[in-house]
């Protein structure tokens, strides 16, 4: 039943969620003061490991890293319309389904939990490799936003390999971020993490700890360079890509949808029977008796076969089995191959080199800007594997660097169609004073990423317009994918939290716009940040409507009873009002008006104030 409550300004509490799940599963282990662990042990029976020695991965600071992932955030994401671009490439527009966030990814991952928990299909990250020269963020409890702003202003801050906590600092940075990332993945989702030999062992142990060893699908070898380093005993030419599932059982169930594009070469035969071209594939069972292949004679050929005699006869009756010489073959039609994804191996020596990726980015940007971008081919392959069958998948990259993931995803949308969406997060780390990026006018890494997306989008748009102007025979016109992005920046909440005894007439900070508050409320209420926001007038009063009434925000002075009735006629599910514009009479009327909506619409209306 509609009641006016104060808005909760903290991000989703994952510990509370875990406790709620446990309480639903085992209510008997809860007491008035918490969990009865003795009773929990009894319920779990033999599964409790009470020994002092057990297999575990730990380091100095692991407990703090776990607490970092559990601490709710009171920060917000502020819309930056002037930096944003519309879906058709119009600068300053805010209608794209893609998101680019400037900020510390730990805080951002916490903020995304409410709106995107369990919705992300694929995550790819290329974190710092901890070589002693790259940036390793130092998390701190307390004023996390001020700490983030201080860290972002330090160009090229490194984790020196002379530090006594060299590996521990890196593990402490990665653990809470990966823990929060797992919460965002859908049950059929997957994560890819690039790394080199410096931290591949620790990364694998961390991911085994968080995702479970059973969910480790593969450690992929990606050939990242072709040249040889003669100054080393052996030249390191590959990176490792750790590939994990959120749920191995769910991903196994859709295994046939996962893989690369099939090879369509060699389909040179056609019986002109309407089934199209085909090629012949063996039907013998090479494993023989050891593999349990059946042995019999068919069409005068005796041997071990892949199929039972009954299945072989059925295939022959369908015209699929033929004899060539002393061997039997099955017709494999091209239309079947098109429907089947190609199984990949763990050896990726054809997924692009860092050197070629650097050259391509230099050509796109008109000069050097980023030293070690990931190859487009590498991320496109991952996208083809995981999102081929889901053309509205959400893809997350929270160490986005030069924004290769956004570029690759736009290319995939051109190739396959659909509206796959990305969420990119990048710390606005300052570029070094003497770097090529600074000389080119880029003050931060986020400026490089945003410009790369703009230029890649412009290139895609030009190519599509050219192709549509001169279409090939029988080819349909290509549709322009969403080449825009909404930019948000991490900042402190726009709502003041008065100290005990402090009188504050209006809790909204004076430097915040209405749109800042609307998007903060969307974030805290668990609404996706790409929903449409419109400013409307109802009974002469201005309101902001999110997704046609999913949320209505009343922020201006002058709210009247007539306006409240008009807002109720919109039948919203959520209503936010500034406490400073409400009188006791308006509060009473608001409750009554929205209770009538509940009776009429059949759902609860949430009323909140700030």
C-alpha positions in Angstrom: 0.0 0.0 0.0 1.3 3.4 -1.0 3.2 5.2 1.8 5.7 8.1 1.6 9.2 7.0 2.5 12.7 8.5 2.4 14.7 7.4 -0.6 17.6 5.0 0.2 20.7 6.6 -1.3 23.0 3.6 -0.9 23.8 1.1 -3.6 22.5 -2.5 -3.3 23.8 -4.3 -0.3 25.0 -7.7 -1.5 25.5 -9.0 2.0 21.8 -8.3 2.7 20.9 -10.1 -0.5 23.0 -13.2 0.5 21.4 -13.3 3.9 17.9 -13.0 2.4 18.7 -16.0 0.1 20.1 -18.0 3.0 17.0 -17.2 5.1 14.7 -18.3 2.4 16.7 -21.6 2.0 17.4 -22.2 5.8 15.1 -20.1 8.0 15.8 -22.4 10.9 19.4 -21.3 11.3 18.4 -17.7 12.0 17.9 -16.3 15.5 16.9 -12.8 16.7 20.5 -11.7 16.8 21.8 -13.4 13.6 22.9 -16.8 12.4 23.3 -19.8 14.7 26.5 -21.3 13.2 26.2 -24.4 15.4 22.8 -25.1 13.9 24.1 -24.2 10.4 26.9 -26.8 10.8 24.3 -29.4 11.8 22.2 -28.6 8.7 25.2 -28.9 6.4 26.3 -32.2 7.9 29.5 -33.6 6.5 30.1 -30.7 4.1 31.6 -28.6 6.9 35.5 -28.4 6.8 36.5 -27.9 10.4 40.2 -28.8 9.9 42.9 -26.2 10.5 44.7 -27.1 7.3 42.8 -26.7 4.1 43.5 -25.8 0.4 43.0 -22.0 0.1 44.4 -19.0 -1.7 45.1 -16.0 0.4 47.4 -12.9 0.7 47.9 -10.0 3.1 44.8 -7.8 2.6 42.4 -10.4 1.3 39.8 -9.7 4.1 39.9 -6.0 3.4 39.4 -6.8 -0.3 36.3 -8.8 0.5 35.0 -6.0 2.7 35.6 -3.5 -0.1 33.2 -5.5 -2.3 30.6 -5.6 0.5 30.6 -1.9 1.4 27.7 -0.1 -0.3 28.4 3.0 -2.2 26.6 6.4 -1.7 28.1 7.8 -4.9 26.2 8.6 -8.1 26.7 8.8 -11.8 26.1 12.2 -13.3 24.9 12.5 -17.0 27.4 14.4 -19.2 25.1 15.3 -22.2 27.7 17.6 -23.8 30.2 14.7 -24.1 27.6 12.2 -25.3 26.5 11.2 -28.8 23.2 10.1 -30.2 22.6 6.7 -31.8 22.8 8.2 -35.3 26.1 10.1 -34.5 24.6 13.4 -33.4 26.9 15.1 -30.8 25.2 16.3 -27.6 22.3 13.9 -28.0 21.4 11.5 -25.1 19.3 8.8 -26.8 21.9 6.0 -27.2 21.6 2.6 -25.6 25.4 2.5 -25.0 27.1 3.8 -21.8 30.6 5.2 -21.2 31.4 5.9 -17.5 34.3 8.0 -16.3 35.3 6.8 -12.8 36.7 4.3 -10.5 35.4 0.9 -11.6 35.0 -0.4 -8.0 32.5 2.2 -7.1 30.8 2.0 -10.5 30.4 -1.8 -10.2 28.7 -1.3 -6.9 26.3 1.4 -8.4 25.4 -0.9 -11.3 24.2 -3.7 -9.1 20.7 -2.4 -8.7 19.9 -1.9 -12.4 22.1 -4.5 -14.0 22.3 -7.4 -11.6 22.2 -10.6 -13.6 21.7 -8.8 -16.9 25.2 -8.7 -18.4 25.8 -11.4 -21.0 29.6 -10.9 -21.5 32.4 -9.2 -19.7 35.8 -8.5 -21.2 38.6 -6.8 -19.3 42.2 -6.0 -19.9 43.4 -5.0 -16.4 46.9 -3.8 -15.5 49.4 -6.6 -15.9 51.4 -5.6 -12.9 54.7 -5.3 -14.7 56.0 -2.7 -12.3 55.3 0.1 -14.8 51.5 0.2 -15.1 48.8 1.8 -13.0 47.5 -0.2 -10.0 44.7 1.6 -8.2 44.9 1.9 -4.4 41.5 1.4 -2.8 40.7 3.0 0.5 37.8 2.9 2.9 36.2 6.1 3.9 35.8 8.9 1.4 36.1 6.8 -1.7 35.2 9.5 -4.2 37.8 12.0 -3.0 40.4 9.1 -3.0 39.3 8.3 -6.6 39.7 11.9 -7.8 43.1 12.1 -6.2 44.2 8.8 -7.8 42.8 9.8 -11.2 45.0 12.9 -11.3 48.3 10.9 -10.9 49.7 10.2 -14.4 51.5 6.8 -14.8 51.3 5.8 -11.1 52.9 2.4 -10.9 53.1 -0.5 -8.6 56.9 -0.9 -8.2 58.2 -4.4 -8.2 60.4 -3.5 -5.2 57.3 -3.1 -3.1 57.0 -5.7 -0.4 53.3 -6.0 -1.2 53.8 -6.1 -5.0 51.5 -9.1 -5.8 49.3 -8.5 -2.7 48.4 -5.0 -3.9 47.4 -6.3 -7.3 45.3 -9.1 -5.9 43.6 -6.7 -3.5 42.7 -4.4 -6.5 41.4 -7.3 -8.6 39.5 -9.4 -6.1 36.6 -7.0 -5.2 36.1 -5.9 -8.8 35.8 -9.5 -10.0 33.6 -10.4 -7.2 31.2 -7.6 -8.1 31.5 -8.4 -11.8 30.3 -11.9 -11.2 27.1 -10.5 -9.6 26.3 -8.6 -12.8 26.6 -11.6 -15.1 23.5 -13.4 -16.3 23.3 -17.1 -15.6 24.3 -17.8 -19.2 27.0 -15.2 -19.1 30.8 -15.5 -19.4 33.8 -13.4 -18.6 37.2 -13.1 -20.4 40.2 -11.6 -18.7 43.5 -10.8 -20.6 46.7 -11.2 -18.6 50.4 -12.0 -19.1 52.8 -14.2 -17.2 53.4 -11.7 -14.3 50.0 -12.4 -12.7 48.4 -15.3 -14.6 48.8 -17.7 -11.7 47.3 -15.2 -9.2 44.5 -14.3 -11.6 43.6 -17.9 -12.1 43.5 -18.6 -8.3 41.4 -15.5 -7.7 38.9 -16.5 -10.4 38.8 -20.0 -9.2 38.0 -18.6 -5.7 35.2 -16.3 -7.0 33.7 -18.3 -9.9 34.6 -21.8 -8.9 37.1 -24.0 -10.5 34.4 -25.9 -12.3 33.4 -22.7 -14.1 36.9 -22.3 -15.6 36.3 -23.1 -19.2 39.8 -22.5 -20.6 43.0 -20.5 -20.4 43.3 -19.3 -24.0 46.7 -18.6 -25.5 46.6 -15.4 -27.6 49.6 -14.8 -29.9 50.0 -11.0 -29.2 53.3 -10.4 -31.0 55.2 -11.8 -33.9 58.7 -10.3 -33.3 61.3 -12.0 -31.1 62.8 -10.4 -27.9 66.5 -11.3 -28.1 67.2 -9.8 -24.6 65.3 -12.7 -22.9 66.0 -16.4 -22.4 62.7 -17.1 -24.3 60.6 -14.5 -26.0 57.2 -14.0 -24.5 54.9 -13.8 -27.5 51.5 -14.7 -26.1 49.0 -13.4 -23.5 46.6 -15.6 -21.6 42.8 -15.0 -21.7 41.1 -16.5 -18.7 37.6 -17.7 -19.9 35.0 -18.5 -17.1 31.3 -19.1 -17.0 28.9 -17.7 -14.5 27.2 -21.2 -14.4 29.0 -24.0 -16.3 25.7 -26.0 -16.3 23.8 -23.3 -18.0 26.5 -22.5 -20.6 26.9 -26.2 -21.4 23.2 -26.4 -22.2 23.6 -23.7 -24.9 27.0 -25.0 -26.1 25.9 -25.3 -29.7 25.2 -21.6 -29.8 28.7 -20.8 -28.8 31.7 -20.6 -31.2 33.0 -18.9 -34.3 31.4 -18.5 -37.7 31.4 -21.9 -39.5 33.7 -22.6 -42.4 31.6 -22.7 -45.6 34.4 -23.8 -48.0 34.3 -27.2 -49.8 30.6 -27.4 -50.5 31.1 -28.1 -54.1 28.5 -30.8 -54.8 24.8 -30.3 -55.6 22.2 -32.9 -56.6 19.8 -30.1 -57.7 17.2 -31.6 -55.4 16.4 -28.3 -53.7 18.6 -29.1 -50.6 21.5 -27.0 -52.0 25.2 -27.6 -52.0 26.9 -30.2 -49.8 30.2 -31.9 -49.1 30.9 -35.5 -48.2 32.0 -36.4 -44.6 33.1 -39.8 -43.3 30.6 -42.0 -41.3 33.2 -44.5 -40.1 33.9 -44.8 -36.3 37.6 -44.2 -36.0 37.6 -45.3 -32.3 36.5 -48.8 -33.2 35.6 -51.2 -30.5 37.5 -49.2 -27.8 35.1 -46.3 -28.3 32.0 -48.5 -28.5 31.4 -47.9 -32.2 29.1 -50.5 -33.8 30.5 -53.0 -36.3 28.4 -54.2 -39.3 28.3 -54.4 -43.1 26.4 -51.7 -45.0 26.2 -51.2 -48.8 28.8 -54.0 -49.1 31.4 -52.2 -46.8 32.2 -53.8 -43.5 33.6 -51.7 -40.6 33.1 -49.7 -37.4 30.6 -46.9 -37.9 29.5 -43.7 -36.1 25.8 -44.6 -36.1 23.8 -47.7 -35.3 22.5 -49.8 -38.2 19.0 -48.4 -37.8 20.2 -44.8 -38.0 22.5 -45.6 -41.0 19.5 -47.1 -42.8 17.3 -44.1 -42.0 20.0 -41.8 -43.4 20.4 -43.9 -46.5 16.6 -43.8 -47.0 16.8 -40.0 -46.8 19.4 -40.0 -49.6 22.2 -38.9 -47.2 24.5 -41.9 -47.2 26.5 -42.8 -50.4 29.3 -45.2 -51.3 32.5 -43.9 -52.9 35.0 -46.6 -53.7 35.4 -48.8 -50.6 34.2 -46.1 -48.2 30.9 -44.7 -47.0 30.1 -41.0 -46.7 27.3 -38.7 -45.5 26.1 -35.6 -47.3 26.7 -32.6 -45.1 24.6 -29.7 -46.5 25.7 -26.1 -46.4 22.5 -24.9 -44.9 23.2 -27.1 -41.9 26.7 -25.7 -41.6 25.4 -22.2 -41.5 23.2 -23.0 -38.5 26.2 -24.5 -36.6 28.8 -22.6 -34.7 32.4 -23.6 -35.2 34.1 -25.0 -32.1 37.3 -23.0 -31.3 40.5 -24.3 -29.6 42.5 -22.7 -26.9 45.2 -21.7 -29.4 44.4 -18.2 -30.9 47.3 -17.3 -33.2 45.0 -15.5 -35.7 43.2 -13.1 -33.4 45.3 -10.0 -34.1 48.6 -8.7 -32.9 49.2 -5.7 -30.6 51.5 -4.1 -33.2 48.8 -4.2 -35.9 46.2 -3.0 -33.4 48.5 -0.1 -32.6 48.9 0.8 -36.3 45.2 0.6 -37.0 44.3 2.8 -34.0 47.0 5.3 -35.1 45.4 5.5 -38.6 41.9 5.9 -37.0 43.0 8.6 -34.6 45.2 10.5 -37.0 48.3 9.8 -34.9 49.6 7.9 -31.8 47.4 8.1 -28.8 47.5 4.7 -26.9 50.5 2.4 -26.6 49.0 -1.1 -26.3 45.4 -1.4 -27.6 43.9 -4.8 -27.8 43.2 -6.1 -31.4 39.7 -5.7 -32.7 39.9 -9.3 -34.0 40.4 -10.6 -30.4 37.3 -9.0 -28.9 35.2 -9.6 -32.0 35.9 -13.3 -31.6 34.7 -13.3 -28.0 31.6 -11.4 -29.0 30.9 -13.9 -31.8 31.3 -16.7 -29.3 29.0 -15.4 -26.6 26.5 -12.9 -28.2 25.9 -14.4 -31.7 22.5 -15.7 -30.6 21.6 -12.8 -28.4 21.4 -9.6 -30.5 20.4 -7.5 -27.5 23.1 -8.6 -25.2 24.7 -6.2 -22.7 28.5 -6.3 -22.8 30.7 -4.8 -20.0 34.3 -3.7 -20.0 35.4 -2.0 -16.8 39.1 -1.5 -17.7 38.2 -0.1 -21.1 41.4 1.7 -22.1 41.2 2.8 -25.7 37.6 1.5 -26.0 38.4 -1.4 -28.3 35.4 -3.3 -26.9 33.0 -0.5 -28.0 34.5 -0.5 -31.5 34.4 -4.3 -31.8 30.8 -4.4 -30.6 29.7 -1.8 -33.2 31.4 -4.0 -35.9 29.5 -7.1 -34.7 26.2 -5.2 -34.8 27.0 -4.3 -38.4 27.9 -7.8 -39.4 25.1 -9.7 -37.6 22.5 -7.0 -37.1 20.8 -6.4 -33.7 21.4 -4.0 -30.9 24.0 -5.4 -28.6 24.9 -2.7 -26.0 28.1 -1.9 -24.1 28.9 -0.4 -20.8 32.4 0.8 -20.6 34.1 2.1 -17.5 37.5 3.9 -17.4 39.3 5.8 -14.7 40.1 9.3 -16.1 43.8 8.7 -15.5 45.9 11.7 -16.6 48.1 11.1 -19.6 51.8 11.6 -19.0 53.3 15.0 -19.7 55.7 13.8 -22.4 53.4 11.2 -24.0 52.2 11.2 -27.6 48.6 11.3 -26.3 49.3 14.6 -24.4 51.0 16.0 -27.5 47.9 15.1 -29.4 45.7 17.1 -26.9 44.4 14.2 -24.8 44.6 15.1 -21.2 43.0 11.8 -19.9 42.5 8.2 -21.0 38.8 8.8 -21.1 39.2 11.5 -23.7 41.1 9.0 -25.9 38.3 6.3 -25.5 35.5 8.7 -26.2 37.2 10.1 -29.3 38.0 6.6 -30.5 34.3 5.6 -30.3 33.3 8.8 -32.2 35.8 8.2 -35.0 34.9 4.5 -35.2 31.2 5.3 -35.4 31.8 7.9 -38.1 33.8 5.4 -40.1 31.1 2.8 -39.8 28.4 5.3 -40.8 30.4 6.4 -43.9 31.0 2.8 -45.0 27.3 1.9 -44.7 26.2 5.0 -46.6 28.6 4.2 -49.3 27.5 0.6 -49.5 23.8 1.6 -49.6 24.5 4.2 -52.3 25.9 1.4 -54.5 24.2 -1.8 -53.5 25.4 -5.1 -54.8 22.9 -7.3 -56.8 20.5 -9.1 -54.4 22.0 -7.4 -51.3 19.7 -5.7 -48.8 20.5 -2.2 -47.5 22.6 -2.2 -44.4 21.1 -0.7 -41.2 23.2 1.8 -39.2 23.7 0.3 -35.7 23.7 2.5 -32.6 27.0 4.4 -32.9 26.3 6.7 -30.0 27.0 6.6 -26.2 25.7 8.2 -23.1 28.6 9.6 -20.9 28.3 9.5 -17.1 30.8 10.7 -14.5 31.3 9.2 -11.0 30.7 11.8 -8.3 29.3 12.2 -4.8 25.6 12.0 -4.3 23.6 15.1 -5.2 21.7 14.8 -2.0 23.0 16.2 1.3 22.8 14.0 4.3 22.2 16.3 7.2 24.1 15.7 10.5 22.0 15.0 13.6 20.4 18.2 14.8 21.3 20.1 11.5 18.4 21.9 9.9 18.5 21.8 6.1 15.7 23.4 4.1 16.5 21.6 0.9 18.8 18.5 0.7 19.5 18.8 -3.0 23.0 20.3 -3.5 23.0 23.7 -5.3 25.5 22.6 -8.0 23.2 19.7 -9.2 20.7 19.9 -12.1 17.3 18.3 -12.2 18.8 15.7 -14.6 21.5 14.9 -12.2 18.9 14.1 -9.5 16.7 12.1 -12.0 19.5 9.8 -13.0 20.7 9.4 -9.4 17.2 8.3 -8.5 17.1 5.9 -11.6 20.3 4.4 -10.4 19.2 4.0 -6.8 15.8 2.6 -7.8 17.4 0.0 -10.1 16.4 1.4 -13.4 18.6 1.0 -16.5 20.5 4.2 -17.4 19.5 4.0 -21.0 15.7 4.4 -20.4 14.2 7.5 -22.1 13.7 10.6 -19.9 11.2 13.2 -20.9 10.2 16.5 -19.3 6.5 17.0 -19.4 3.8 19.4 -17.9 0.9 18.0 -16.1 -1.8 20.5 -14.9 0.7 23.2 -15.4 3.4 21.5 -13.3 6.8 20.3 -14.7 7.7 16.7 -14.1 10.3 14.2 -15.4 8.9 11.0 -16.7 11.2 7.9 -17.1 10.1 5.2 -19.6 6.5 6.5 -19.7 5.8 6.4 -16.0 8.2 3.8 -14.6 9.4 6.7 -12.6 8.0 10.3 -12.3 10.1 12.9 -10.5 8.5 16.1 -9.0 11.4 18.4 -8.3 10.0 22.0 -8.9 8.3 24.3 -6.4 4.6 24.9 -6.9 3.2 21.3 -6.7 -0.6 21.4 -6.5 -3.3 18.9 -5.7 -4.4 19.2 -9.3 -0.9 18.2 -10.4 -0.9 15.3 -8.0 -4.2 14.0 -9.5 -2.8 14.4 -13.0 0.4 12.5 -12.1 -1.8 9.8 -10.6 -3.7 9.6 -13.9 -0.4 8.6 -15.5 -0.4 5.5 -13.3 3.3 5.5 -12.5 5.0 2.7 -10.6 7.4 5.0 -8.8 7.1 8.7 -7.7 9.9 10.9 -6.3 9.1 14.2 -4.6 11.4 16.8 -3.0 10.5 16.9 0.6 10.9 20.7 0.6 8.0 21.2 -1.8 5.5 19.1 0.2 3.1 20.4 2.8 1.3 18.1 5.2 -1.9 18.4 3.1 0.0 17.5 -0.1 1.5 14.5 1.6 -1.9 13.2 2.7 -3.4 13.8 -0.7 -0.5 12.1 -2.5 -1.0 8.9 -0.4 -4.7 8.9 -1.1 -4.3 9.6 -4.8 -1.7 6.8 -5.4 -3.7 4.3 -3.3 -6.5 4.8 -5.8 -3.9 4.1 -8.5 -3.0 0.8 -6.8 -6.6 -0.3 -6.6 -7.1 0.6 -10.3 -3.9 -0.7 -11.7 -3.3 -3.7 -9.4 0.3 -3.0 -8.4 2.1 -1.2 -5.6 3.1 2.5 -6.2 6.4 3.4 -4.5 6.4 6.9 -3.1 9.8 8.3 -2.1 11.1 11.7 -1.0 14.6 13.3 -0.8 
